[in-house]
Amino acid sequence: VCLAQHGSNYNTQTTNYNPGDQSTDYGIFQINSRYWCNDDKTLRAVNACGIPCSALLQDDITPAMQCAKRVVRDPQGIRAWSAWTRHCQHKDVSEYIGNCGV
């Protein structure tokens, strides 16, 4: 939840272009087109989640959740997201789930 706040401010429609590698981050979790989804624009894209990037822009975040779980299984894990390392890692993130009953 911390990642969603700092990556997209909980906005499923958020996109951010990365001029360095000409990739784009998509959706509530800002999943990158270089490795995880196909946007038909990013050269040499891997599409490790096997989904179109447009699926990450829907209000139904099920595809984004499934892909995020795939990202976390990768060796870099959740540290793949700069929003996590900058704003959430080594911080008390319990406030994000305090009233969720988990």
C-alpha positions as CSV (number, residue, x, y, z in Angstrom):
1,V,0.0,0.0,0.0
2,C,2.9,2.3,0.7
3,L,4.2,1.5,-2.8
4,A,0.9,2.4,-4.3
5,Q,0.7,5.7,-2.5
6,H,4.2,6.8,-3.4
7,G,4.3,5.3,-6.9
8,S,1.0,6.5,-8.3
9,N,-0.9,8.2,-5.4
10,Y,-3.4,5.3,-5.8
11,N,-4.2,6.3,-9.4
12,T,-4.6,3.3,-11.7
13,Q,-4.3,5.6,-14.7
14,T,-0.8,6.9,-13.9
15,T,1.9,6.5,-16.5
16,N,5.5,7.8,-16.3
17,Y,7.9,7.8,-19.3
18,N,11.5,7.0,-18.6
19,P,13.6,8.8,-21.3
20,G,16.8,7.0,-20.2
21,D,15.7,3.5,-21.4
22,Q,12.6,4.7,-23.3
23,S,10.3,2.6,-21.1
24,T,7.1,3.6,-19.3
25,D,5.8,2.8,-15.8
26,Y,2.1,1.9,-15.7
27,G,-0.7,1.9,-13.2
28,I,-1.2,1.9,-9.5
29,F,2.1,0.0,-8.9
30,Q,4.1,1.7,-11.7
31,I,5.1,-1.5,-13.4
32,N,7.7,-1.0,-16.1
33,S,7.3,-1.9,-19.7
34,R,11.0,-2.8,-20.2
35,Y,10.6,-6.0,-18.2
36,W,7.0,-6.7,-17.1
37,C,4.4,-5.8,-19.7
38,N,4.0,-5.1,-23.4
39,D,3.1,-1.6,-24.6
40,D,4.1,-2.2,-28.3
41,K,6.5,0.8,-27.9
42,T,9.3,-0.3,-25.7
43,L,12.2,-1.8,-27.6
44,R,13.5,-5.2,-26.4
45,A,10.8,-5.5,-23.9
46,V,10.7,-8.8,-21.9
47,N,7.0,-8.9,-20.9
48,A,7.7,-11.3,-18.0
49,C,4.1,-10.9,-16.7
50,G,2.7,-11.8,-20.1
51,I,0.2,-9.0,-20.2
52,P,-0.4,-5.8,-22.2
53,C,0.5,-2.7,-20.2
54,S,-3.0,-1.4,-20.8
55,A,-4.3,-4.1,-18.4
56,L,-2.3,-2.3,-15.6
57,L,-4.4,0.9,-16.2
58,Q,-7.8,-0.6,-15.3
59,D,-9.8,0.2,-12.1
60,D,-9.8,-3.6,-11.5
61,I,-6.3,-4.0,-10.1
62,T,-6.3,-7.8,-10.3
63,P,-3.9,-7.9,-13.3
64,A,-1.6,-5.3,-11.6
65,M,-1.6,-7.4,-8.3
66,Q,-0.7,-10.6,-10.2
67,C,2.1,-8.8,-12.0
68,A,3.4,-7.1,-8.9
69,K,3.5,-10.6,-7.2
70,R,5.6,-11.8,-10.2
71,V,8.0,-8.8,-9.8
72,V,8.5,-9.5,-6.1
73,R,9.4,-13.1,-6.9
74,D,12.3,-11.8,-9.0
75,P,15.8,-11.7,-7.3
76,Q,15.6,-7.9,-6.9
77,G,12.2,-8.3,-5.3
78,I,10.2,-5.3,-4.1
79,R,13.4,-3.2,-4.4
80,A,12.7,-3.1,-8.1
81,W,10.5,-0.1,-7.3
82,S,12.4,3.1,-6.5
83,A,9.3,4.4,-4.8
84,W,9.6,1.5,-2.3
85,T,13.3,2.0,-1.6
86,R,12.9,5.8,-1.3
87,H,9.7,6.0,0.8
88,C,8.9,2.6,2.3
89,Q,11.9,0.4,2.9
90,H,13.2,0.4,6.5
91,K,10.2,2.5,7.6
92,D,7.2,1.5,9.8
93,V,4.5,0.9,7.1
94,S,2.0,-0.5,9.6
95,E,-0.1,2.7,9.2
96,Y,-1.0,1.7,5.7
97,I,-2.9,-1.4,6.9
98,G,-3.8,-0.2,10.4
99,N,-7.6,-0.4,9.9
100,C,-7.7,-3.2,7.4
101,G,-8.1,-6.1,9.9
102,V,-4.9,-7.9,8.7
